[in-house]
């Protein structure tokens, strides 16, 4: 795995923080796999079909940093990073599993864990 893949996956992760992506069901369904689920920082488990409404998902103002990739195979990568929520002042650790299918990377799993302030 190379620097170009790291940059591409980081861009995909960052796109999920943008209002124009978060409010577009079409964009979200391109990025999130049909089997996608997440364990939110609240501890709640959410599935793609439950999480994405016609209006998309909740808007947030967050900054992503310390992004790393951890290849699990040629087609599967674990990403890890930190998020700072500018609205709440909350920091969280994040991880996602991405899979490349037919030349396109999609997120299959995501987890957020709050960090004590």
Secondary structure, DSSP 8 states (H G I E B T S, - for coil): --HHHHHHHHHHHHHTTSHHHHT-HHHHHHHEEEEEEEE-TTS-EEEHHHH-BTTBS----EEEEEEEEEESSSSEEEEEEEEEETTT--EEEEEEEEEEETTEEEEEEEEEEEE--
